[in-house]
Amino acid sequence: MKNKSILSLIIFLLGFGVSTTSCEDMLTPDMERTAGGFRGNDTVYFYLGIMANLQEMIENNVILGEVRGDLAETTSYTSDSVSQISNFERLPDGDNGLLNRAAYYKVINQCNFYLANVDTMVMKNNIYYMRKECAQVYAIRAWTYMQLVQNYGSVPFITKPVDNANTGWEKNPEAWATADNLVDLLKADLERAHAYEERYGFPNYGNLNTGSVQIAHKLMVFPSQVVLGDLYLLRGKDKSDYEKAATQYFEYLSADTRQVMGMSPGYSSDMVNGVYHYTPFARSYTTFVVSGTSPGAELLTVLPSAANSFFGKVLTRVPQMFGFDISSSSSTGTSENDKGETETSTSGRISVQPNYKTRQIAPAFGYLNLCADQIFVKYKDFISDEDSELEYIDMGDARIAGTVANVRTQDAGIVRFIQKFATNGGSSMTSYGSGFNFRYTLPVYRLRQVYLRYAEALNRAGFPQHAFAILRNGLNEDKLPTLMLGVKYDDSDPENPKAYQYYYTETEPNGCFYIGADELRRAQDHPEFMNFAIGNGWQFNYGIKEAGSSEIIATDKEKRYVYGPVVAKRVEQEALRLGFSEEEAKALAAEVWTEEMDNPATGEDEEGEDGEEGEGEDDDTPEINPDDYEIVEPEAPKEANPWEITAMETLLADEMALECAYEGFRFYDLMRIARHKNNDSNTSAANEGTTWLAWIVSRRSLDLKPYAEPATVGPLYTKLLDMNNWYLQNPVY
């Protein structure tokens, strides 16, 4: 019989699967066994054991990230464990099936053992071959600490291996890690990891056999630059942190020309009484974005699930909570190898079937109404780009079909099921729930997710218009406006005529016309994270919003999803949420954009100058001699309006919801953005971020459009005004 898969070896060689109590963060007897036999120049199975223990904590981390957010709600079939977390009940660690801090520390302690023993100086074929693996362990440990901090707020920080029960690390650690200091604690490790990655690349152990599909190990690597960018973004204490985060993301995205590719959202159409009716379907989104077992356009880092216990750890808890009944099967077969010998092989398969009576987590109105509020645009009777009119369809964001599926049940009518982990590649309306397939990976990083975090960093660094471009157009030098220098000659004082220099922009068709001269000038000072030259890896890039709002949203003909009116509307909405009067809110929005403005982003409202050198409109006007004028240098570029930044940040939060809903990131995204708002309040409200998070989460179950009835809040609002309630309780020792 063939050997079991490498996933199975992970479990059986280094499983550490012993139960713990609520105050037991280490399996200390096993830790002694683990340290024994470790060889610093041959650590592959120890490294893969770390990956196995990541599997032990990832499912809880996904659930904790979703049930506390604004996109998910409980049902009448929800267990006490899920309901308690959803309602932010602060139970002692271990008193709830979703609370297990020990699982995170198992990963960290394994990393500590590895790093304490690995020999990064050993060479083979003149290559320090252990350094690729070592870099991954640094990145995994940092990522795991980040999850702990996001969930618990303040946690013990240890880098030395724990091999007995008497170290006292729980009460007297090396430091207490928080969102404010975690990047300082881990920065040196991640910078070393990146240096190793640049020199030696990533480890590659081929394909891992889940029993059903092969998953490339390349898809399981943690990019150190993205993790470091996340840590700077999490802290977000000042503009410098956002610039450093943007630099890490930018360099990662540039290195391998990681581009957001074009994708048409799927929909079907039917003619009824001479009118087309459109229905989104799931195939385009689930195939392109969600599915996949090898590196491609979208998936960056995943953790795998085995098809049954024969092959290793089976990760089915998340789809089960989303309402899918799980069944696992196996089969054996024989084949003849090249030597004429008969070999027996085993395979497995996980089947999923929607069952509304086991559905503990459902899409909330917060998600459904956000989708419905989006613009969907297409060509009407397409002839050509120039000759076709646009048509706006009242169907919202098409990604809803690949995220929450409509299922026709026998006795409950049509019920929506979250399908990010049990996908349906066909129609969004199925006959009694057929056609769903188990997803054998849990996401850690996706390309669009990294781009959205890059946009988040750019926005807070003072570049909201470039952040908007990531949503609408995509970034590369061909789409950006060209910065031009114009001159305005002033003869009003004959004794001292002056030539005023000023900057304006010229834009290519279907480009980012809304990026103004001031922002372009400031961008020139930051080539470390804003050099979008094609030769620098920025070749194509489509707008992320295209995935849900059609492939033509970036055309110049499309006038609804445009920076000025969209951001101004959100400024007004945010001001009303914060208690400003309607008059005050409209005045703040008018500082960003009004219909009377021709196009302030391009400079065309500069008295019609557009770079003209002041010549008259007829031949009788005397020719200007520039030497007769005193040159006045352009004013320093204006900084971004702080209200634009806070409004743009909420638009990015919306897109994070539309793109990455129910993948385990939502509450962590909300917490991080709330910290930004608190650290850099744009509205003179010291707790702007706190009230924003409390407001958006507490309204998740209210059937309201986004920002409708801003004074209305849900029952969780008061509880979430206390930031202590955002975090889980650490174990008590």
C-alpha positions in Angstrom: 0.0 0.0 0.0 1.2 3.5 -0.8 2.3 5.8 2.0 -0.3 8.2 3.4 -0.2 11.7 2.1 2.1 14.3 3.5 -0.9 15.9 5.2 -1.4 12.7 7.1 2.3 12.6 8.0 1.9 16.1 9.5 -0.8 14.9 11.8 0.7 11.6 12.9 4.3 12.8 13.3 3.6 16.2 14.9 -0.1 16.4 15.7 0.0 17.6 19.4 -3.7 16.8 19.6 -4.1 16.4 23.3 -7.0 18.2 25.0 -6.3 21.2 27.3 -8.1 23.0 30.0 -9.0 26.7 29.8 -5.8 27.7 31.7 -3.5 25.3 29.8 -1.9 27.1 26.9 0.8 24.5 26.4 0.9 20.8 26.2 4.1 20.8 28.3 4.7 17.0 28.4 4.4 16.9 24.6 6.6 19.9 24.3 9.4 18.0 26.0 8.9 15.2 23.4 8.8 17.7 20.6 12.1 19.2 21.4 13.8 15.8 21.4 15.1 14.6 18.1 15.1 18.0 16.5 17.9 18.4 14.0 18.7 22.0 13.1 19.7 21.1 9.5 16.7 18.9 8.6 13.5 20.3 9.8 10.9 19.7 7.1 8.6 17.6 9.2 8.8 20.0 12.1 7.9 22.9 9.8 5.0 20.9 8.3 3.9 20.2 11.9 3.6 24.0 12.4 1.4 24.1 9.3 -0.7 21.3 10.9 -1.3 23.3 14.1 -2.3 26.3 12.0 -5.1 24.0 10.8 -6.1 23.5 14.4 -6.7 27.2 15.0 -7.8 28.6 11.6 -11.5 27.5 11.7 -12.2 29.2 15.0 -10.3 32.3 13.8 -12.6 32.5 10.7 -15.8 32.1 12.8 -14.6 34.7 15.3 -13.9 37.1 12.5 -17.4 36.8 11.0 -20.0 36.3 13.7 -18.9 39.5 15.4 -19.1 41.6 12.3 -21.9 43.4 10.5 -22.5 40.9 7.7 -23.6 37.8 9.6 -26.4 37.1 12.0 -27.6 34.1 14.0 -30.7 32.0 13.3 -33.2 30.1 15.3 -30.9 27.1 15.0 -27.8 28.8 16.3 -25.9 27.1 19.2 -25.2 28.9 22.5 -21.5 29.0 21.6 -22.1 31.0 18.4 -24.8 33.1 19.9 -22.6 34.1 22.9 -19.8 35.3 20.6 -22.2 37.1 18.3 -23.6 39.0 21.2 -20.2 39.9 22.6 -20.6 38.0 25.8 -17.2 38.0 27.5 -16.8 34.4 28.7 -13.6 33.0 30.2 -11.4 31.3 27.7 -12.3 27.7 27.3 -15.9 28.1 28.5 -17.0 28.3 24.9 -16.2 25.9 22.0 -14.9 28.9 20.0 -12.6 30.2 22.7 -9.3 28.4 22.7 -6.2 30.7 23.0 -4.1 27.6 23.5 -4.4 26.7 19.8 -2.7 29.9 18.8 0.1 29.3 21.4 0.7 25.8 20.1 1.6 27.3 16.8 3.8 30.0 18.4 5.6 27.6 20.7 6.3 25.2 17.8 7.8 28.2 15.9 9.8 29.1 19.0 11.2 25.6 19.1 12.1 25.6 15.5 13.8 29.0 15.6 15.7 28.1 18.7 17.2 25.0 17.0 17.3 25.7 13.3 20.8 26.0 11.7 20.6 28.7 9.1 24.3 28.4 8.4 24.2 24.9 7.1 24.9 24.7 3.3 24.2 22.4 0.5 25.4 23.1 -3.1 26.7 26.4 -1.8 23.1 27.4 -0.7 21.9 28.1 2.8 19.0 25.8 2.2 17.4 26.2 5.6 16.8 29.9 5.3 13.7 29.6 3.0 12.0 27.5 5.6 13.2 29.7 8.5 11.7 32.8 6.8 8.3 31.0 6.7 8.4 30.3 10.4 9.1 33.9 11.2 6.2 35.0 9.0 3.8 32.3 10.5 4.7 33.3 14.1 4.1 37.0 13.3 0.8 36.3 11.6 -0.4 34.1 14.5 0.5 36.8 17.0 -1.5 39.3 15.0 -4.6 37.0 15.2 -4.1 36.8 18.9 -3.9 40.5 19.4 -6.9 41.2 17.2 -8.9 38.7 19.2 -7.6 39.3 22.8 -6.3 42.8 22.7 -3.2 42.2 24.9 -1.5 38.9 25.1 1.8 37.4 26.5 4.7 37.7 24.0 7.3 34.9 24.2 10.0 33.9 21.8 11.7 31.3 23.9 10.4 27.7 23.7 8.3 26.5 26.6 9.0 22.9 27.5 7.6 22.6 31.1 4.7 23.8 33.1 6.7 26.0 35.5 8.0 28.8 33.4 5.4 31.3 34.4 5.3 32.8 30.9 1.5 33.4 31.2 1.9 36.0 34.0 5.5 37.2 33.3 6.1 37.1 29.6 8.9 38.8 27.7 6.4 41.6 26.9 2.7 42.1 26.5 1.8 42.3 22.9 -0.8 44.8 21.7 -1.8 46.4 18.4 0.4 49.4 19.4 3.7 47.5 19.9 3.4 44.3 17.9 5.1 45.7 14.9 8.1 46.8 17.0 8.3 43.3 18.5 8.2 41.5 15.2 9.7 43.9 12.6 13.3 42.6 12.8 12.1 39.0 12.3 10.0 39.9 9.3 12.7 42.0 7.7 15.1 39.1 8.1 12.5 36.8 6.6 12.1 39.1 3.6 15.8 39.2 3.1 15.8 35.4 3.0 12.9 35.3 0.6 14.5 37.8 -1.8 17.8 35.8 -1.8 16.5 32.2 -1.7 12.8 32.3 -2.6 10.1 30.3 -0.8 10.2 26.6 0.2 8.4 24.3 -2.2 7.4 20.8 -1.2 5.4 20.0 -4.3 1.7 19.2 -4.1 -0.1 18.0 -1.0 -2.7 15.3 -1.5 -5.9 16.0 0.4 -7.3 12.7 -0.8 -9.6 14.5 -3.3 -7.4 17.2 -4.9 -3.8 18.2 -5.0 -2.9 21.5 -3.4 0.3 23.2 -4.3 2.5 23.9 -1.3 3.4 27.2 -3.0 -0.1 28.2 -2.1 0.5 27.7 1.6 3.4 30.2 2.0 3.0 33.3 4.1 4.5 36.4 2.4 6.5 38.3 5.0 6.0 41.7 3.4 2.3 41.4 3.5 2.4 40.3 7.2 4.6 43.3 8.0 2.3 45.6 6.0 -0.6 44.3 8.0 1.2 45.0 11.3 2.0 48.6 10.4 -1.6 49.0 9.2 -3.0 47.5 12.4 -1.0 50.0 14.5 -1.8 53.0 12.4 -0.6 55.6 14.9 0.4 58.2 12.3 0.9 58.9 8.6 4.4 57.2 8.9 2.8 53.9 9.7 0.5 54.1 6.7 3.4 55.0 4.4 5.4 52.0 5.7 2.4 49.7 5.3 1.9 51.0 1.7 5.5 50.4 0.9 5.4 46.8 2.1 2.2 46.1 0.0 3.5 48.0 -3.0 6.8 46.1 -3.1 5.1 42.8 -2.7 2.6 43.6 -5.5 5.3 44.9 -7.8 7.8 42.0 -7.3 5.8 39.4 -9.3 3.6 41.8 -11.3 0.6 40.8 -9.3 -2.2 42.5 -11.1 -6.0 42.6 -10.6 -7.3 40.9 -13.7 -10.5 41.7 -15.4 -13.6 39.7 -14.6 -17.1 40.1 -15.8 -19.8 39.5 -13.2 -22.1 36.8 -14.2 -25.8 37.3 -14.8 -28.5 35.7 -16.9 -31.3 37.6 -18.6 -34.9 36.9 -19.6 -37.3 39.0 -21.7 -40.7 39.4 -20.0 -43.2 41.7 -21.7 -40.5 43.4 -23.7 -38.3 44.1 -20.6 -35.1 42.3 -19.7 -34.9 40.8 -16.2 -31.4 40.1 -14.9 -30.4 37.4 -12.4 -26.8 37.1 -11.2 -25.3 33.6 -11.1 -22.4 32.3 -9.2 -20.1 30.7 -11.8 -17.8 33.6 -12.7 -17.1 34.7 -9.2 -16.7 31.3 -7.5 -14.5 30.0 -10.3 -12.3 33.0 -10.6 -12.0 34.1 -7.0 -13.1 31.5 -4.5 -12.1 28.1 -6.0 -8.6 27.0 -6.8 -5.9 24.7 -5.5 -2.8 26.1 -7.1 -1.2 29.6 -7.4 -3.0 31.7 -9.9 -4.5 35.2 -10.4 -6.2 35.5 -7.1 -5.3 33.0 -4.3 -2.1 33.8 -2.4 -2.1 31.9 0.8 -4.5 29.1 2.0 -4.6 26.3 4.5 -5.8 22.9 3.3 -8.4 20.5 4.4 -8.1 16.8 4.0 -10.9 14.8 2.4 -11.1 12.4 5.4 -9.1 11.6 8.5 -7.0 9.1 6.7 -5.3 12.0 4.9 -5.1 14.4 7.8 -7.1 17.2 9.4 -10.6 17.7 8.0 -11.7 21.4 8.1 -15.5 21.3 7.9 -16.6 23.3 10.9 -17.1 26.6 9.0 -19.4 25.3 6.2 -21.3 23.3 8.8 -22.1 26.5 10.7 -23.1 28.0 7.5 -25.8 25.3 7.2 -24.2 22.5 5.1 -24.5 18.9 6.1 -21.1 17.2 5.6 -20.4 13.6 4.6 -17.0 12.1 4.0 -16.3 9.0 1.9 -13.3 7.0 0.8 -12.5 4.5 -1.9 -9.6 2.3 -2.8 -8.3 1.2 -6.2 -5.5 -0.8 -7.6 -3.1 0.0 -10.4 0.1 -1.4 -11.9 3.3 0.5 -11.6 6.2 0.7 -14.1 7.7 -2.5 -12.5 4.5 -4.5 -13.1 3.7 -4.4 -9.4 0.2 -3.9 -8.1 -0.3 -0.9 -5.9 -3.3 0.1 -3.9 -4.3 3.7 -3.5 -6.9 5.4 -1.4 -8.9 8.5 -2.2 -11.6 10.5 -0.4 -14.3 13.0 -1.0 -16.4 15.4 1.1 -19.9 16.0 0.0 -22.0 19.0 1.2 -25.8 19.5 1.2 -27.6 22.6 2.4 -29.9 22.1 5.4 -31.6 25.2 6.8 -32.1 23.3 10.2 -28.4 23.3 10.8 -27.8 26.8 9.6 -26.3 28.7 12.5 -24.9 31.7 10.6 -26.8 33.5 8.0 -26.3 36.7 5.9 -27.5 39.7 7.7 -29.4 42.7 6.3 -26.2 44.6 6.7 -24.7 42.5 3.8 -27.8 42.0 1.7 -28.7 45.7 1.7 -25.1 46.8 1.0 -25.1 44.6 -2.1 -28.5 45.9 -3.2 -27.2 49.5 -2.9 -24.5 49.1 -5.5 -24.6 50.3 -9.0 -24.7 47.8 -11.9 -24.0 49.2 -15.3 -23.8 47.5 -18.8 -24.0 48.5 -22.4 -27.4 48.8 -23.9 -27.6 47.1 -27.3 -23.8 47.0 -27.7 -22.5 48.4 -31.0 -19.1 49.7 -30.0 -17.6 51.4 -27.1 -18.1 54.8 -28.7 -21.6 54.3 -30.1 -23.3 52.3 -27.3 -25.3 53.8 -24.5 -25.0 52.6 -20.9 -27.8 51.0 -19.0 -28.1 50.9 -15.2 -29.8 47.7 -13.9 -31.5 47.6 -10.5 -29.8 44.4 -9.4 -27.0 45.5 -7.1 -23.6 43.9 -6.8 -23.5 40.6 -8.8 -21.0 39.0 -6.4 -23.9 38.2 -4.1 -24.6 35.1 -6.2 -21.2 33.7 -5.5 -21.3 34.6 -1.8 -24.8 33.8 -0.6 -26.8 31.3 -2.6 -30.5 31.1 -2.9 -31.6 27.5 -2.1 -35.2 26.3 -2.7 -36.0 24.1 0.4 -39.0 21.8 0.7 -40.7 23.3 3.6 -39.0 26.7 4.3 -39.2 28.3 0.9 -36.1 30.0 -0.5 -33.3 30.4 2.0 -29.9 32.1 1.5 -26.8 30.0 2.4 -23.3 31.4 2.8 -21.4 29.5 0.2 -17.8 30.7 0.5 -16.7 27.2 1.7 -19.3 25.1 -0.1 -19.5 26.6 -3.5 -22.1 26.4 -6.3 -20.6 27.0 -9.7 -23.9 27.2 -11.5 -27.1 29.1 -10.9 -27.9 31.0 -7.8 -31.3 29.3 -7.7 -31.0 25.6 -7.4 -33.5 22.8 -7.1 -33.5 21.7 -3.5 -29.8 22.6 -3.0 -28.0 20.4 -5.6 -24.7 21.3 -7.1 -22.7 22.4 -4.1 -19.0 21.4 -3.8 -16.8 21.4 -0.7 -13.9 23.8 -0.8 -10.7 22.2 0.3 -8.9 25.4 1.3 -9.4 28.2 3.8 -8.1 31.6 2.7 -5.5 33.5 4.5 -4.6 36.0 1.8 -6.2 36.9 -1.5 -4.9 39.3 -4.2 -7.9 41.6 -4.1 -7.8 41.6 -0.3 -4.1 42.8 -0.4 -5.0 45.5 -2.9 -7.8 46.7 -0.6 -5.4 46.9 2.3 -2.9 48.7 0.1 -5.7 51.2 -0.8 -6.5 51.5 2.9 -2.9 52.5 3.6 -2.7 54.8 0.6 -5.8 56.6 1.8 -4.6 57.2 5.3 -1.2 58.3 3.9 -3.0 61.1 2.2 -3.9 59.7 -1.2 -7.7 59.1 -1.2 -8.0 59.6 -5.0 -5.4 56.9 -5.8 -7.2 54.6 -3.3 -10.4 55.2 -5.3 -8.6 54.3 -8.5 -7.9 50.8 -7.1 -11.7 50.4 -7.0 -12.8 52.1 -10.2 -9.9 51.9 -12.8 -7.0 50.0 -11.5 -3.6 51.6 -11.2 -0.9 51.8 -13.8 0.9 54.7 -15.5 -1.3 54.6 -18.6 -4.4 55.3 -16.6 -2.9 58.1 -14.4 -3.2 61.8 -15.4 -0.2 63.6 -16.7 1.0 66.4 -14.5 1.4 69.7 -16.5 2.8 73.1 -15.7 0.8 76.1 -16.8 1.4 79.8 -16.5 -1.0 82.7 -15.9 0.3 86.2 -16.7 -1.0 89.0 -14.6 -0.7 92.6 -15.8 -3.0 94.2 -13.2 0.0 96.0 -11.7 2.0 97.4 -14.7 4.9 98.2 -12.5 5.2 94.6 -11.4 3.7 92.1 -13.8 3.8 88.6 -12.6 3.7 85.1 -14.2 1.9 82.7 -11.8 2.9 79.1 -12.4 0.4 76.4 -11.5 -0.1 72.7 -12.1 -2.9 71.0 -13.9 -3.6 67.5 -15.4 -4.3 65.9 -18.7 -6.0 62.5 -18.8 -6.1 59.7 -21.3 -9.6 58.4 -22.3 -11.1 56.1 -19.6 -8.3 57.1 -17.2 -8.3 58.3 -13.6 -9.4 61.9 -14.4 -10.4 62.5 -10.8 -6.8 62.3 -9.5 -5.9 66.0 -9.1 -2.7 67.9 -9.5 -2.1 68.3 -5.8 -2.3 64.6 -5.1 -0.1 63.8 -8.1 2.5 66.3 -6.9 2.5 64.8 -3.5 2.8 61.3 -5.0 6.0 62.3 -6.7 7.6 62.5 -3.2 6.8 58.8 -2.5 8.3 56.6 -5.3 8.8 53.9 -2.7 5.1 53.1 -2.8 3.6 55.1 -5.7 5.7 54.4 -8.8 3.2 52.7 -11.1 5.4 52.5 -14.2 4.8 49.5 -16.4 8.4 48.6 -16.1 8.0 48.5 -12.3 5.5 45.7 -12.5 2.3 47.7 -13.0 1.2 46.5 -16.4 -2.6 46.0 -16.5 -4.7 46.3 -13.4 -8.5 46.5 -13.5 -10.7 48.1 -10.8 -11.8 45.7 -8.1 -15.4 46.9 -8.3 -15.6 45.5 -11.8 -16.1 42.1 -10.2 -19.6 43.1 -9.1 -20.6 46.1 -11.1 -19.7 45.2 -14.7 -16.6 45.4 -16.9 -17.4 49.0 -18.1 -17.6 50.9 -14.8 -14.3 52.6 -15.7 -15.4 54.1 -19.0 -15.6 57.9 -19.2 -19.3 57.5 -20.0 -20.0 56.1 -16.6 -20.9 59.1 -14.4 -22.4 57.6 -11.3 -19.5 55.8 -9.6 -17.1 58.8 -9.8 -14.9 60.1 -7.1 -16.4 63.5 -6.5 -20.1 62.7 -6.1 -19.5 59.3 -4.5 -17.1 60.6 -1.8 -19.1 63.8 -1.3 -22.2 61.8 -0.6 -20.4 59.6 1.9 -19.0 62.7 3.6 -22.5 64.0 4.1 -23.7 60.6 5.3 -20.8 60.3 7.8 -21.5 63.8 9.1 -25.2 63.0 9.6 -24.2 59.8 11.5 -22.0 61.9 13.8 -24.8 64.2 14.6 -24.1 67.2 12.3 -27.1 69.1 11.0 -28.2 68.6 7.4 -26.9 72.1 6.5 -23.6 71.4 8.1 -23.3 68.0 6.4 -24.0 69.5 3.0 -21.5 72.2 3.6 -18.8 69.6 4.4 -19.7 67.6 1.3 -19.5 70.7 -0.9 -15.9 71.2 0.1 -15.3 67.9 -1.7 -17.5 68.3 -4.7 -20.5 70.2 -6.0 -22.3 70.0 -9.3 -21.2 73.6 -10.0 -17.6 72.5 -10.2 -16.6 71.7 -13.7 -13.8 69.2 -12.9 -11.7 70.4 -10.0 -9.5 67.3 -10.2 -8.1 68.4 -13.6 -7.7 72.1 -12.9 -10.1 73.0 -15.6 -11.9 75.4 -13.3 -8.8 77.7 -13.2 -10.6 80.4 -15.1 -10.3 78.4 -18.3 -6.5 78.6 -18.4 -5.8 74.9 -18.8 -2.1 75.7 -19.1 -2.5 78.5 -21.7 0.3 81.0 -21.5 -2.0 84.0 -21.5 -2.1 84.7 -25.3 -5.1 86.7 -26.4 -8.0 85.2 -28.4 -7.2 87.2 -31.5 -4.2 88.3 -33.5 -4.3 91.9 -32.1 -3.3 90.8 -28.7 0.4 91.7 -28.0 2.7 88.8 -27.8 3.9 88.1 -24.3 7.6 88.2 -23.5 8.1 85.9 -20.4 11.2 87.9 -19.5 9.1 90.9 -18.7 7.3 89.0 -15.9 8.3 88.1 -12.4 8.0 84.3 -12.1 5.9 83.2 -9.1 6.5 79.6 -8.2 3.5 77.3 -7.7 2.0 77.0 -4.3 2.8 73.9 -2.3 0.3 71.1 -3.0 -2.7 71.0 -0.8 -3.1 68.1 1.6 -6.1 65.9 1.2 -9.3 67.0 2.9 -9.5 64.9 6.1 -13.2 64.4 5.5 -12.4 62.8 2.1 -10.1 60.4 3.9 -12.6 59.3 6.5 -15.3 58.9 3.8 -13.0 57.0 1.4 -12.1 54.7 4.3 -15.7 53.7 4.7 -16.1 53.1 1.0 -13.1 50.8 1.2 -14.7 49.0 4.1 -17.8 48.5 2.0 -15.7 47.0 -0.8 -14.0 44.7 1.7 -17.4 43.4 2.6 -18.5 42.9 -1.0 -15.3 41.2 -2.0 -14.3 39.2 1.1 -17.5 38.5 3.0 -17.6 35.5 5.2 -14.0 34.5 4.7 -13.0 35.3 8.2 -11.7 38.9 8.0 -14.6 41.2 8.6 -14.5 42.0 12.3 -10.8 42.4 12.2 -11.1 44.8 9.3 -13.7 46.8 11.2 -11.5 46.9 14.4 -8.5 48.1 12.4 -10.4 50.8 10.6 -12.0 52.0 13.8 -8.5 52.3 15.4 -7.5 54.5 12.4 -10.4 56.8 13.0 -9.7 57.0 16.7 -6.0 57.7 16.2 -6.6 60.4 13.6 -10.0 61.8 14.2 -11.1 63.9 11.2 -14.4 65.1 12.8 -13.3 66.5 16.2 -15.0 63.4 17.7 -12.4 61.7 19.9 -14.2 58.4 19.6 -15.1 58.6 15.9 -13.9 55.0 15.2 -15.6 53.5 18.3 -18.9 55.0 17.5 -18.5 53.9 13.8 -17.9 50.3 14.7 -20.6 50.2 17.3 -23.1 51.8 14.8 -22.3 49.5 11.9 -22.3 46.3 13.9 -25.4 47.1 15.9 -27.4 47.8 12.7 -26.6 44.5 11.0 -30.0 42.9 11.6 -32.0 46.0 10.8 -33.6 46.1 7.3 -32.1 49.5 6.4 -30.1 50.7 3.5 -26.6 51.8 4.3 -26.7 55.1 6.1 -30.5 55.3 6.0 -31.9 56.6 9.3 -28.5 57.4 10.8 -29.9 58.0 14.2 -31.2 54.4 14.4 -29.0 51.9 16.2 -29.4 48.3 17.4 -29.2 46.8 20.8 -25.5 46.2 20.7 -24.6 49.8 20.3 -24.1 50.7 23.9 -22.1 47.6 24.7 -19.7 48.2 21.8 -19.0 51.8 22.9 -16.8 50.1 25.5 -13.8 48.9 23.5 -13.1 46.3 26.1 -16.1 44.4 24.8 -14.5 44.1 21.3 -11.9 41.6 22.7 -12.1 38.1 24.1 -11.0 37.4 27.7 -7.6 36.0 28.3 -7.4 32.9 30.5 -7.2 33.6 34.2 -4.3 32.0 36.0 
